[in-house]
Amino acid sequence: MPFVNIQILKGHPQARKDEIARRVTAAVAELAEAAPQDVWVVFEDVTADEWFVGAERVSALRKRAAGPATALAKP
């Protein structure tokens, strides 16, 4: 039984997580030759204060970010 643990920044809407789970399940089931119902997907929501890029909190990076949306922009 494949188990997929996805750590994601807190704040993504449930609809987005549903779609991610659907796509991950389909890909893993196909490649592992497993039934989709045998694939487990778990999301762990991590706050921007608990997520680090290098030695810097994502919350601090967001505060410094200026201009258009970046890869670290709030979901």
mmCIF file of the N, C-alpha and C atoms, coordinates in Angstrom:
data_MODEL
# 
_entry.id   MODEL 
# 
loop_
_atom_site.group_PDB 
_atom_site.id 
_atom_site.type_symbol 
_atom_site.label_atom_id 
_atom_site.label_alt_id 
_atom_site.label_comp_id 
_atom_site.label_asym_id 
_atom_site.label_entity_id 
_atom_site.label_seq_id 
_atom_site.pdbx_PDB_ins_code 
_atom_site.Cartn_x 
_atom_site.Cartn_y 
_atom_site.Cartn_z 
_atom_site.occupancy 
_atom_site.B_iso_or_equiv 
_atom_site.pdbx_formal_charge 
_atom_site.auth_seq_id 
_atom_site.auth_comp_id 
_atom_site.auth_asym_id 
_atom_site.auth_atom_id 
_atom_site.pdbx_PDB_model_num 
ATOM 1   N N  . MET A 1 1  ? 0.845   -1.171 0.000   1.00 0.00 ? 1  MET A N  1 
ATOM 2   C CA . MET A 1 1  ? 0.000   0.000  0.000   1.00 0.00 ? 1  MET A CA 1 
ATOM 3   C C  . MET A 1 1  ? 0.895   1.241  0.000   1.00 0.00 ? 1  MET A C  1 
ATOM 4   N N  . PRO A 1 2  ? 0.926   2.013  -1.087  1.00 0.00 ? 2  PRO A N  1 
ATOM 5   C CA . PRO A 1 2  ? 1.722   3.244  -1.114  1.00 0.00 ? 2  PRO A CA 1 
ATOM 6   C C  . PRO A 1 2  ? 1.144   4.305  -0.181  1.00 0.00 ? 2  PRO A C  1 
ATOM 7   N N  . PHE A 1 3  ? 2.038   4.976  0.519   1.00 0.00 ? 3  PHE A N  1 
ATOM 8   C CA . PHE A 1 3  ? 1.665   6.044  1.447   1.00 0.00 ? 3  PHE A CA 1 
ATOM 9   C C  . PHE A 1 3  ? 2.424   7.293  1.026   1.00 0.00 ? 3  PHE A C  1 
ATOM 10  N N  . VAL A 1 4  ? 1.705   8.378  0.766   1.00 0.00 ? 4  VAL A N  1 
ATOM 11  C CA . VAL A 1 4  ? 2.315   9.638  0.332   1.00 0.00 ? 4  VAL A CA 1 
ATOM 12  C C  . VAL A 1 4  ? 2.032   10.690 1.395   1.00 0.00 ? 4  VAL A C  1 
ATOM 13  N N  . ASN A 1 5  ? 3.087   11.266 1.940   1.00 0.00 ? 5  ASN A N  1 
ATOM 14  C CA . ASN A 1 5  ? 2.964   12.305 2.951   1.00 0.00 ? 5  ASN A CA 1 
ATOM 15  C C  . ASN A 1 5  ? 3.374   13.625 2.306   1.00 0.00 ? 5  ASN A C  1 
ATOM 16  N N  . ILE A 1 6  ? 2.447   14.568 2.232   1.00 0.00 ? 6  ILE A N  1 
ATOM 17  C CA . ILE A 1 6  ? 2.707   15.865 1.591   1.00 0.00 ? 6  ILE A CA 1 
ATOM 18  C C  . ILE A 1 6  ? 2.718   16.941 2.661   1.00 0.00 ? 6  ILE A C  1 
ATOM 19  N N  . GLN A 1 7  ? 3.857   17.598 2.798   1.00 0.00 ? 7  GLN A N  1 
ATOM 20  C CA . GLN A 1 7  ? 3.955   18.740 3.697   1.00 0.00 ? 7  GLN A CA 1 
ATOM 21  C C  . GLN A 1 7  ? 3.757   19.984 2.853   1.00 0.00 ? 7  GLN A C  1 
ATOM 22  N N  . ILE A 1 8  ? 2.832   20.818 3.289   1.00 0.00 ? 8  ILE A N  1 
ATOM 23  C CA . ILE A 1 8  ? 2.427   21.972 2.495   1.00 0.00 ? 8  ILE A CA 1 
ATOM 24  C C  . ILE A 1 8  ? 2.226   23.158 3.429   1.00 0.00 ? 8  ILE A C  1 
ATOM 25  N N  . LEU A 1 9  ? 2.522   24.351 2.934   1.00 0.00 ? 9  LEU A N  1 
ATOM 26  C CA . LEU A 1 9  ? 2.299   25.534 3.756   1.00 0.00 ? 9  LEU A CA 1 
ATOM 27  C C  . LEU A 1 9  ? 0.825   25.673 4.078   1.00 0.00 ? 9  LEU A C  1 
ATOM 28  N N  . LYS A 1 10 ? 0.549   25.967 5.332   1.00 0.00 ? 10 LYS A N  1 
ATOM 29  C CA . LYS A 1 10 ? -0.824  26.135 5.796   1.00 0.00 ? 10 LYS A CA 1 
ATOM 30  C C  . LYS A 1 10 ? -1.503  27.263 5.032   1.00 0.00 ? 10 LYS A C  1 
ATOM 31  N N  . GLY A 1 11 ? -2.763  27.060 4.696   1.00 0.00 ? 11 GLY A N  1 
ATOM 32  C CA . GLY A 1 11 ? -3.541  28.103 4.046   1.00 0.00 ? 11 GLY A CA 1 
ATOM 33  C C  . GLY A 1 11 ? -4.060  27.740 2.667   1.00 0.00 ? 11 GLY A C  1 
ATOM 34  N N  . HIS A 1 12 ? -3.628  26.609 2.134   1.00 0.00 ? 12 HIS A N  1 
ATOM 35  C CA . HIS A 1 12 ? -4.150  26.195 0.832   1.00 0.00 ? 12 HIS A CA 1 
ATOM 36  C C  . HIS A 1 12 ? -5.603  25.763 0.996   1.00 0.00 ? 12 HIS A C  1 
ATOM 37  N N  . PRO A 1 13 ? -6.473  26.125 0.058   1.00 0.00 ? 13 PRO A N  1 
ATOM 38  C CA . PRO A 1 13 ? -7.879  25.726 0.167   1.00 0.00 ? 13 PRO A CA 1 
ATOM 39  C C  . PRO A 1 13 ? -8.050  24.212 0.007   1.00 0.00 ? 13 PRO A C  1 
ATOM 40  N N  . GLN A 1 14 ? -9.110  23.700 0.597   1.00 0.00 ? 14 GLN A N  1 
ATOM 41  C CA . GLN A 1 14 ? -9.383  22.263 0.539   1.00 0.00 ? 14 GLN A CA 1 
ATOM 42  C C  . GLN A 1 14 ? -9.521  21.769 -0.904  1.00 0.00 ? 14 GLN A C  1 
ATOM 43  N N  . ALA A 1 15 ? -10.118 22.579 -1.758  1.00 0.00 ? 15 ALA A N  1 
ATOM 44  C CA . ALA A 1 15 ? -10.283 22.170 -3.165  1.00 0.00 ? 15 ALA A CA 1 
ATOM 45  C C  . ALA A 1 15 ? -8.929  21.911 -3.824  1.00 0.00 ? 15 ALA A C  1 
ATOM 46  N N  . ARG A 1 16 ? -7.932  22.709 -3.491  1.00 0.00 ? 16 ARG A N  1 
ATOM 47  C CA . ARG A 1 16 ? -6.589  22.502 -4.055  1.00 0.00 ? 16 ARG A CA 1 
ATOM 48  C C  . ARG A 1 16 ? -5.999  21.196 -3.530  1.00 0.00 ? 16 ARG A C  1 
ATOM 49  N N  . LYS A 1 17 ? -6.152  20.940 -2.239  1.00 0.00 ? 17 LYS A N  1 
ATOM 50  C CA . LYS A 1 17 ? -5.636  19.687 -1.671  1.00 0.00 ? 17 LYS A CA 1 
ATOM 51  C C  . LYS A 1 17 ? -6.351  18.487 -2.283  1.00 0.00 ? 17 LYS A C  1 
ATOM 52  N N  . ASP A 1 18 ? -7.652  18.608 -2.493  1.00 0.00 ? 18 ASP A N  1 
ATOM 53  C CA . ASP A 1 18 ? -8.411  17.523 -3.121  1.00 0.00 ? 18 ASP A CA 1 
ATOM 54  C C  . ASP A 1 18 ? -7.850  17.203 -4.501  1.00 0.00 ? 18 ASP A C  1 
ATOM 55  N N  . GLU A 1 19 ? -7.546  18.238 -5.267  1.00 0.00 ? 19 GLU A N  1 
ATOM 56  C CA . GLU A 1 19 ? -7.010  18.037 -6.623  1.00 0.00 ? 19 GLU A CA 1 
ATOM 57  C C  . GLU A 1 19 ? -5.602  17.453 -6.582  1.00 0.00 ? 19 GLU A C  1 
ATOM 58  N N  . ILE A 1 20 ? -4.779  17.940 -5.671  1.00 0.00 ? 20 ILE A N  1 
ATOM 59  C CA . ILE A 1 20 ? -3.436  17.372 -5.522  1.00 0.00 ? 20 ILE A CA 1 
ATOM 60  C C  . ILE A 1 20 ? -3.539  15.898 -5.166  1.00 0.00 ? 20 ILE A C  1 
ATOM 61  N N  . ALA A 1 21 ? -4.395  15.570 -4.204  1.00 0.00 ? 21 ALA A N  1 
ATOM 62  C CA . ALA A 1 21 ? -4.562  14.171 -3.793  1.00 0.00 ? 21 ALA A CA 1 
ATOM 63  C C  . ALA A 1 21 ? -5.046  13.314 -4.956  1.00 0.00 ? 21 ALA A C  1 
ATOM 64  N N  . ARG A 1 22 ? -5.965  13.837 -5.733  1.00 0.00 ? 22 ARG A N  1 
ATOM 65  C CA . ARG A 1 22 ? -6.486  13.082 -6.883  1.00 0.00 ? 22 ARG A CA 1 
ATOM 66  C C  . ARG A 1 22 ? -5.373  12.779 -7.880  1.00 0.00 ? 22 ARG A C  1 
ATOM 67  N N  . ARG A 1 23 ? -4.582  13.810 -8.196  1.00 0.00 ? 23 ARG A N  1 
ATOM 68  C CA . ARG A 1 23 ? -3.514  13.616 -9.186  1.00 0.00 ? 23 ARG A CA 1 
ATOM 69  C C  . ARG A 1 23 ? -2.392  12.724 -8.669  1.00 0.00 ? 23 ARG A C  1 
ATOM 70  N N  . VAL A 1 24 ? -2.013  12.912 -7.419  1.00 0.00 ? 24 VAL A N  1 
ATOM 71  C CA . VAL A 1 24 ? -0.962  12.079 -6.826  1.00 0.00 ? 24 VAL A CA 1 
ATOM 72  C C  . VAL A 1 24 ? -1.427  10.626 -6.765  1.00 0.00 ? 24 VAL A C  1 
ATOM 73  N N  . THR A 1 25 ? -2.660  10.412 -6.357  1.00 0.00 ? 25 THR A N  1 
ATOM 74  C CA . THR A 1 25 ? -3.203  9.059  -6.290  1.00 0.00 ? 25 THR A CA 1 
ATOM 75  C C  . THR A 1 25 ? -3.171  8.389  -7.655  1.00 0.00 ? 25 THR A C  1 
ATOM 76  N N  . ALA A 1 26 ? -3.602  9.102  -8.677  1.00 0.00 ? 26 ALA A N  1 
ATOM 77  C CA . ALA A 1 26 ? -3.623  8.532  -10.035 1.00 0.00 ? 26 ALA A CA 1 
ATOM 78  C C  . ALA A 1 26 ? -2.210  8.170  -10.493 1.00 0.00 ? 26 ALA A C  1 
ATOM 79  N N  . ALA A 1 27 ? -1.255  9.056  -10.266 1.00 0.00 ? 27 ALA A N  1 
ATOM 80  C CA . ALA A 1 27 ? 0.123   8.806  -10.712 1.00 0.00 ? 27 ALA A CA 1 
ATOM 81  C C  . ALA A 1 27 ? 0.746   7.635  -9.952  1.00 0.00 ? 27 ALA A C  1 
ATOM 82  N N  . VAL A 1 28 ? 0.602   7.631  -8.644  1.00 0.00 ? 28 VAL A N  1 
ATOM 83  C CA . VAL A 1 28 ? 1.208   6.564  -7.839  1.00 0.00 ? 28 VAL A CA 1 
ATOM 84  C C  . VAL A 1 28 ? 0.537   5.229  -8.144  1.00 0.00 ? 28 VAL A C  1 
ATOM 85  N N  . ALA A 1 29 ? -0.769  5.213  -8.262  1.00 0.00 ? 29 ALA A N  1 
ATOM 86  C CA . ALA A 1 29 ? -1.468  3.963  -8.579  1.00 0.00 ? 29 ALA A CA 1 
ATOM 87  C C  . ALA A 1 29 ? -0.999  3.396  -9.911  1.00 0.00 ? 29 ALA A C  1 
ATOM 88  N N  . GLU A 1 30 ? -0.871  4.266  -10.894 1.00 0.00 ? 30 GLU A N  1 
ATOM 89  C CA . GLU A 1 30 ? -0.427  3.803  -12.215 1.00 0.00 ? 30 GLU A CA 1 
ATOM 90  C C  . GLU A 1 30 ? 0.994   3.243  -12.152 1.00 0.00 ? 30 GLU A C  1 
ATOM 91  N N  . LEU A 1 31 ? 1.907   3.998  -11.569 1.00 0.00 ? 31 LEU A N  1 
ATOM 92  C CA . LEU A 1 31 ? 3.313   3.589  -11.570 1.00 0.00 ? 31 LEU A CA 1 
ATOM 93  C C  . LEU A 1 31 ? 3.602   2.426  -10.626 1.00 0.00 ? 31 LEU A C  1 
ATOM 94  N N  . ALA A 1 32 ? 2.852   2.329  -9.531  1.00 0.00 ? 32 ALA A N  1 
ATOM 95  C CA . ALA A 1 32 ? 3.055   1.233  -8.582  1.00 0.00 ? 32 ALA A CA 1 
ATOM 96  C C  . ALA A 1 32 ? 2.204   0.016  -8.922  1.00 0.00 ? 32 ALA A C  1 
ATOM 97  N N  . GLU A 1 33 ? 1.397   0.154  -9.979  1.00 0.00 ? 33 GLU A N  1 
ATOM 98  C CA . GLU A 1 33 ? 0.483   -0.908 -10.378 1.00 0.00 ? 33 GLU A CA 1 
ATOM 99  C C  . GLU A 1 33 ? -0.384  -1.335 -9.188  1.00 0.00 ? 33 GLU A C  1 
ATOM 100 N N  . ALA A 1 34 ? -0.950  -0.306 -8.546  1.00 0.00 ? 34 ALA A N  1 
ATOM 101 C CA . ALA A 1 34 ? -1.810  -0.519 -7.386  1.00 0.00 ? 34 ALA A CA 1 
ATOM 102 C C  . ALA A 1 34 ? -3.186  0.066  -7.675  1.00 0.00 ? 34 ALA A C  1 
ATOM 103 N N  . ALA A 1 35 ? -4.165  -0.417 -6.954  1.00 0.00 ? 35 ALA A N  1 
ATOM 104 C CA . ALA A 1 35 ? -5.509  0.146  -7.075  1.00 0.00 ? 35 ALA A CA 1 
ATOM 105 C C  . ALA A 1 35 ? -5.518  1.528  -6.409  1.00 0.00 ? 35 ALA A C  1 
ATOM 106 N N  . PRO A 1 36 ? -6.230  2.503  -6.993  1.00 0.00 ? 36 PRO A N  1 
ATOM 107 C CA . PRO A 1 36 ? -6.282  3.835  -6.387  1.00 0.00 ? 36 PRO A CA 1 
ATOM 108 C C  . PRO A 1 36 ? -6.711  3.816  -4.919  1.00 0.00 ? 36 PRO A C  1 
ATOM 109 N N  . GLN A 1 37 ? -7.614  2.926  -4.558  1.00 0.00 ? 37 GLN A N  1 
ATOM 110 C CA . GLN A 1 37 ? -8.072  2.885  -3.167  1.00 0.00 ? 37 GLN A CA 1 
ATOM 111 C C  . GLN A 1 37 ? -7.000  2.351  -2.209  1.00 0.00 ? 37 GLN A C  1 
ATOM 112 N N  . ASP A 1 38 ? -5.898  1.830  -2.768  1.00 0.00 ? 38 ASP A N  1 
ATOM 113 C CA . ASP A 1 38 ? -4.793  1.355  -1.936  1.00 0.00 ? 38 ASP A CA 1 
ATOM 114 C C  . ASP A 1 38 ? -3.718  2.423  -1.716  1.00 0.00 ? 38 ASP A C  1 
ATOM 115 N N  . VAL A 1 39 ? -3.904  3.581  -2.326  1.00 0.00 ? 39 VAL A N  1 
ATOM 116 C CA . VAL A 1 39 ? -2.942  4.685  -2.173  1.00 0.00 ? 39 VAL A CA 1 
ATOM 117 C C  . VAL A 1 39 ? -3.456  5.614  -1.078  1.00 0.00 ? 39 VAL A C  1 
ATOM 118 N N  . TRP A 1 40 ? -2.619  5.880  -0.110  1.00 0.00 ? 40 TRP A N  1 
ATOM 119 C CA . TRP A 1 40 ? -2.974  6.795  0.975   1.00 0.00 ? 40 TRP A CA 1 
ATOM 120 C C  . TRP A 1 40 ? -2.225  8.101  0.775   1.00 0.00 ? 40 TRP A C  1 
ATOM 121 N N  . VAL A 1 41 ? -2.932  9.208  0.894   1.00 0.00 ? 41 VAL A N  1 
ATOM 122 C CA . VAL A 1 41 ? -2.329  10.541 0.788   1.00 0.00 ? 41 VAL A CA 1 
ATOM 123 C C  . VAL A 1 41 ? -2.680  11.306 2.054   1.00 0.00 ? 41 VAL A C  1 
ATOM 124 N N  . VAL A 1 42 ? -1.652  11.852 2.703   1.00 0.00 ? 42 VAL A N  1 
ATOM 125 C CA . VAL A 1 42 ? -1.846  12.610 3.942   1.00 0.00 ? 42 VAL A CA 1 
ATOM 126 C C  . VAL A 1 42 ? -1.194  13.979 3.769   1.00 0.00 ? 42 VAL A C  1 
ATOM 127 N N  . PHE A 1 43 ? -1.922  15.012 4.154   1.00 0.00 ? 43 PHE A N  1 
ATOM 128 C CA . PHE A 1 43 ? -1.391  16.372 4.121   1.00 0.00 ? 43 PHE A CA 1 
ATOM 129 C C  . PHE A 1 43 ? -1.014  16.802 5.527   1.00 0.00 ? 43 PHE A C  1 
ATOM 130 N N  . GLU A 1 44 ? 0.133   17.420 5.648   1.00 0.00 ? 44 GLU A N  1 
ATOM 131 C CA . GLU A 1 44 ? 0.556   18.055 6.888   1.00 0.00 ? 44 GLU A CA 1 
ATOM 132 C C  . GLU A 1 44 ? 0.664   19.547 6.607   1.00 0.00 ? 44 GLU A C  1 
ATOM 133 N N  . ASP A 1 45 ? -0.198  20.332 7.233   1.00 0.00 ? 45 ASP A N  1 
ATOM 134 C CA . ASP A 1 45 ? -0.150  21.783 7.078   1.00 0.00 ? 45 ASP A CA 1 
ATOM 135 C C  . ASP A 1 45 ? 0.907   22.338 8.020   1.00 0.00 ? 45 ASP A C  1 
ATOM 136 N N  . VAL A 1 46 ? 1.849   23.073 7.465   1.00 0.00 ? 46 VAL A N  1 
ATOM 137 C CA . VAL A 1 46 ? 2.933   23.645 8.250   1.00 0.00 ? 46 VAL A CA 1 
ATOM 138 C C  . VAL A 1 46 ? 2.824   25.168 8.161   1.00 0.00 ? 46 VAL A C  1 
ATOM 139 N N  . THR A 1 47 ? 2.899   25.836 9.306   1.00 0.00 ? 47 THR A N  1 
ATOM 140 C CA . THR A 1 47 ? 2.813   27.294 9.290   1.00 0.00 ? 47 THR A CA 1 
ATOM 141 C C  . THR A 1 47 ? 4.090   27.886 8.699   1.00 0.00 ? 47 THR A C  1 
ATOM 142 N N  . ALA A 1 48 ? 3.977   29.112 8.217   1.00 0.00 ? 48 ALA A N  1 
ATOM 143 C CA . ALA A 1 48 ? 5.133   29.798 7.625   1.00 0.00 ? 48 ALA A CA 1 
ATOM 144 C C  . ALA A 1 48 ? 6.211   30.064 8.665   1.00 0.00 ? 48 ALA A C  1 
ATOM 145 N N  . ASP A 1 49 ? 5.855   30.095 9.937   1.00 0.00 ? 49 ASP A N  1 
ATOM 146 C CA . ASP A 1 49 ? 6.851   30.270 11.006  1.00 0.00 ? 49 ASP A CA 1 
ATOM 147 C C  . ASP A 1 49 ? 7.614   28.979 11.293  1.00 0.00 ? 49 ASP A C  1 
ATOM 148 N N  . GLU A 1 50 ? 7.040   27.850 10.921  1.00 0.00 ? 50 GLU A N  1 
ATOM 149 C CA . GLU A 1 50 ? 7.683   26.557 11.176  1.00 0.00 ? 50 GLU A CA 1 
ATOM 150 C C  . GLU A 1 50 ? 8.382   25.984 9.945   1.00 0.00 ? 50 GLU A C  1 
ATOM 151 N N  . TRP A 1 51 ? 8.267   26.670 8.806   1.00 0.00 ? 51 TRP A N  1 
ATOM 152 C CA . TRP A 1 51 ? 8.859   26.198 7.550   1.00 0.00 ? 51 TRP A CA 1 
ATOM 153 C C  . TRP A 1 51 ? 10.058  27.088 7.245   1.00 0.00 ? 51 TRP A C  1 
ATOM 154 N N  . PHE A 1 52 ? 11.198  26.468 7.030   1.00 0.00 ? 52 PHE A N  1 
ATOM 155 C CA . PHE A 1 52 ? 12.424  27.211 6.776   1.00 0.00 ? 52 PHE A CA 1 
ATOM 156 C C  . PHE A 1 52 ? 12.957  26.917 5.386   1.00 0.00 ? 52 PHE A C  1 
ATOM 157 N N  . VAL A 1 53 ? 13.515  27.934 4.759   1.00 0.00 ? 53 VAL A N  1 
ATOM 158 C CA . VAL A 1 53 ? 14.272  27.789 3.526   1.00 0.00 ? 53 VAL A CA 1 
ATOM 159 C C  . VAL A 1 53 ? 15.687  28.190 3.922   1.00 0.00 ? 53 VAL A C  1 
ATOM 160 N N  . GLY A 1 54 ? 16.581  27.229 3.918   1.00 0.00 ? 54 GLY A N  1 
ATOM 161 C CA . GLY A 1 54 ? 17.885  27.493 4.510   1.00 0.00 ? 54 GLY A CA 1 
ATOM 162 C C  . GLY A 1 54 ? 17.669  27.707 5.995   1.00 0.00 ? 54 GLY A C  1 
ATOM 163 N N  . ALA A 1 55 ? 18.176  28.803 6.515   1.00 0.00 ? 55 ALA A N  1 
ATOM 164 C CA . ALA A 1 55 ? 18.034  29.089 7.944   1.00 0.00 ? 55 ALA A CA 1 
ATOM 165 C C  . ALA A 1 55 ? 17.017  30.199 8.204   1.00 0.00 ? 55 ALA A C  1 
ATOM 166 N N  . GLU A 1 56 ? 16.201  30.504 7.209   1.00 0.00 ? 56 GLU A N  1 
ATOM 167 C CA . GLU A 1 56 ? 15.266  31.618 7.358   1.00 0.00 ? 56 GLU A CA 1 
ATOM 168 C C  . GLU A 1 56 ? 13.825  31.136 7.256   1.00 0.00 ? 56 GLU A C  1 
ATOM 169 N N  . ARG A 1 57 ? 13.001  31.637 8.188   1.00 0.00 ? 57 ARG A N  1 
ATOM 170 C CA . ARG A 1 57 ? 11.583  31.276 8.179   1.00 0.00 ? 57 ARG A CA 1 
ATOM 171 C C  . ARG A 1 57 ? 10.901  31.820 6.926   1.00 0.00 ? 57 ARG A C  1 
ATOM 172 N N  . VAL A 1 58 ? 9.972   31.062 6.398   1.00 0.00 ? 58 VAL A N  1 
ATOM 173 C CA . VAL A 1 58 ? 9.205   31.503 5.232   1.00 0.00 ? 58 VAL A CA 1 
ATOM 174 C C  . VAL A 1 58 ? 8.427   32.776 5.576   1.00 0.00 ? 58 VAL A C  1 
ATOM 175 N N  . SER A 1 59 ? 7.945   32.882 6.813   1.00 0.00 ? 59 SER A N  1 
ATOM 176 C CA . SER A 1 59 ? 7.217   34.093 7.198   1.00 0.00 ? 59 SER A CA 1 
ATOM 177 C C  . SER A 1 59 ? 8.102   35.334 7.060   1.00 0.00 ? 59 SER A C  1 
ATOM 178 N N  . ALA A 1 60 ? 9.380   35.224 7.384   1.00 0.00 ? 60 ALA A N  1 
ATOM 179 C CA . ALA A 1 60 ? 10.307  36.349 7.233   1.00 0.00 ? 60 ALA A CA 1 
ATOM 180 C C  . ALA A 1 60 ? 10.583  36.628 5.760   1.00 0.00 ? 60 ALA A C  1 
ATOM 181 N N  . LEU A 1 61 ? 10.714  35.570 4.974   1.00 0.00 ? 61 LEU A N  1 
ATOM 182 C CA . LEU A 1 61 ? 10.935  35.743 3.536   1.00 0.00 ? 61 LEU A CA 1 
ATOM 183 C C  . LEU A 1 61 ? 9.753   36.440 2.885   1.00 0.00 ? 61 LEU A C  1 
ATOM 184 N N  . ARG A 1 62 ? 8.552   36.065 3.310   1.00 0.00 ? 62 ARG A N  1 
ATOM 185 C CA . ARG A 1 62 ? 7.344   36.693 2.764   1.00 0.00 ? 62 ARG A CA 1 
ATOM 186 C C  . ARG A 1 62 ? 7.302   38.178 3.088   1.00 0.00 ? 62 ARG A C  1 
ATOM 187 N N  . LYS A 1 63 ? 7.707   38.530 4.300   1.00 0.00 ? 63 LYS A N  1 
ATOM 188 C CA . LYS A 1 63 ? 7.694   39.936 4.698   1.00 0.00 ? 63 LYS A CA 1 
ATOM 189 C C  . LYS A 1 63 ? 8.645   40.761 3.837   1.00 0.00 ? 63 LYS A C  1 
ATOM 190 N N  . ARG A 1 64 ? 9.762   40.153 3.444   1.00 0.00 ? 64 ARG A N  1 
ATOM 191 C CA . ARG A 1 64 ? 10.749  40.857 2.619   1.00 0.00 ? 64 ARG A CA 1 
ATOM 192 C C  . ARG A 1 64 ? 10.370  40.888 1.146   1.00 0.00 ? 64 ARG A C  1 
ATOM 193 N N  . ALA A 1 65 ? 9.562   39.927 0.744   1.00 0.00 ? 65 ALA A N  1 
ATOM 194 C CA . ALA A 1 65 ? 9.220   39.824 -0.681  1.00 0.00 ? 65 ALA A CA 1 
ATOM 195 C C  . ALA A 1 65 ? 8.446   41.065 -1.130  1.00 0.00 ? 65 ALA A C  1 
ATOM 196 N N  . ALA A 1 66 ? 8.832   41.550 -2.277  1.00 0.00 ? 66 ALA A N  1 
ATOM 197 C CA . ALA A 1 66 ? 8.144   42.725 -2.842  1.00 0.00 ? 66 ALA A CA 1 
ATOM 198 C C  . ALA A 1 66 ? 7.786   42.438 -4.294  1.00 0.00 ? 66 ALA A C  1 
ATOM 199 N N  . GLY A 1 67 ? 6.872   43.197 -4.824  1.00 0.00 ? 67 GLY A N  1 
ATOM 200 C CA . GLY A 1 67 ? 6.501   43.046 -6.225  1.00 0.00 ? 67 GLY A CA 1 
ATOM 201 C C  . GLY A 1 67 ? 5.486   41.948 -6.428  1.00 0.00 ? 67 GLY A C  1 
ATOM 202 N N  . PRO A 1 68 ? 5.421   41.434 -7.684  1.00 0.00 ? 68 PRO A N  1 
ATOM 203 C CA . PRO A 1 68 ? 4.436   40.415 -8.039  1.00 0.00 ? 68 PRO A CA 1 
ATOM 204 C C  . PRO A 1 68 ? 4.655   39.120 -7.246  1.00 0.00 ? 68 PRO A C  1 
ATOM 205 N N  . ALA A 1 69 ? 3.683   38.269 -7.310  1.00 0.00 ? 69 ALA A N  1 
ATOM 206 C CA . ALA A 1 69 ? 3.733   36.992 -6.591  1.00 0.00 ? 69 ALA A CA 1 
ATOM 207 C C  . ALA A 1 69 ? 5.002   36.245 -6.926  1.00 0.00 ? 69 ALA A C  1 
ATOM 208 N N  . THR A 1 70 ? 5.585   35.597 -5.914  1.00 0.00 ? 70 THR A N  1 
ATOM 209 C CA . THR A 1 70 ? 6.766   34.776 -6.108  1.00 0.00 ? 70 THR A CA 1 
ATOM 210 C C  . THR A 1 70 ? 6.446   33.358 -5.700  1.00 0.00 ? 70 THR A C  1 
ATOM 211 N N  . ALA A 1 71 ? 7.427   32.491 -5.800  1.00 0.00 ? 71 ALA A N  1 
ATOM 212 C CA . ALA A 1 71 ? 7.232   31.094 -5.418  1.00 0.00 ? 71 ALA A CA 1 
ATOM 213 C C  . ALA A 1 71 ? 6.890   30.968 -3.936  1.00 0.00 ? 71 ALA A C  1 
ATOM 214 N N  . LEU A 1 72 ? 7.263   31.955 -3.150  1.00 0.00 ? 72 LEU A N  1 
ATOM 215 C CA . LEU A 1 72 ? 6.986   31.887 -1.720  1.00 0.00 ? 72 LEU A CA 1 
ATOM 216 C C  . LEU A 1 72 ? 5.770   32.697 -1.325  1.00 0.00 ? 72 LEU A C  1 
ATOM 217 N N  . ALA A 1 73 ? 5.057   33.213 -2.303  1.00 0.00 ? 73 ALA A N  1 
ATOM 218 C CA . ALA A 1 73 ? 3.866   34.017 -2.019  1.00 0.00 ? 73 ALA A CA 1 
ATOM 219 C C  . ALA A 1 73 ? 2.826   33.198 -1.292  1.00 0.00 ? 73 ALA A C  1 
ATOM 220 N N  . LYS A 1 74 ? 2.054   33.844 -0.491  1.00 0.00 ? 74 LYS A N  1 
ATOM 221 C CA . LYS A 1 74 ? 1.020   33.165 0.284   1.00 0.00 ? 74 LYS A CA 1 
ATOM 222 C C  . LYS A 1 74 ? 0.004   32.535 -0.660  1.00 0.00 ? 74 LYS A C  1 
ATOM 223 N N  . PRO A 1 75 ? -0.376  31.264 -0.381  1.00 0.00 ? 75 PRO A N  1 
ATOM 224 C CA . PRO A 1 75 ? -1.343  30.592 -1.271  1.00 0.00 ? 75 PRO A CA 1 
ATOM 225 C C  . PRO A 1 75 ? -2.699  31.246 -1.245  1.00 0.00 ? 75 PRO A C  1 
# 
